[in-house]
Amino acid sequence: MFAPLAGVSEDPATGSANLALGALLAHCDAADDGEWQWRITQGVEIGRPSVLNVRACRQAGRVSQTWVSGPSVMVAEGVLC
């Protein structure tokens, strides 16, 4: 969530970006196939430290699956009509 007017200038944990990073790192690794895992810390500088776990699988030379996980806290909610 970004809310610059409420003092939230940066998302402390960007799951979508870290998921893409995991896929890129697995794609660029020299091994043909395998599974990789990373623990990524983000948001420390803005006082909202977050830790995400990222995992990626590569089969037949292609990234086949990626996952991101970590604890979360609801900071906003809405309804579309």
C-alpha positions, -999 to +999 in steps of 0.1 A: +000+000+000+013+035-009-002+064+010+022+094+007-003+118+023-006+095+053+032+092+057+035+058+038+059+067+010+070+031+002+055-004+005+077-021+031+072-055+015+067-057-023+056-093-029+051-090-066+086-074-072+103-100-050+085-128-068+098-115-101+133-112-086+132-148-075+122-159-110+150-138-126+176-152-102+166-188-109+166-181-146+201-166-145+216-194-123+242-216-141+224-249-131+200-264-156+173-273-131+167-270-094+149-252-066+161-219-050+150-201-018+157-166-005+148-147+026+144-110+016+143-081+041+128-048+030+114-016+045+140-013+073+150+023+063+114+035+065+109+019+099+086-009+087+109-039+085+094-068+065+107-103+057+095-122+026+104-158+017+107-164-020+111-198-038+116-207-074+117-240-094+133-245-127+126-276-148+139-284-183+158-251-182+127-229-176+114-214-144+082-233-139+069-221-105+075-193-080+062-186-045+063-157-021+052-159+015+055-140+048+035-125+076+010-098+068-010-071+085-042-056+071-037-019+066-066-011+043-098-026+031-123-017+005-154-028-014-160-023-052-196-021-062 
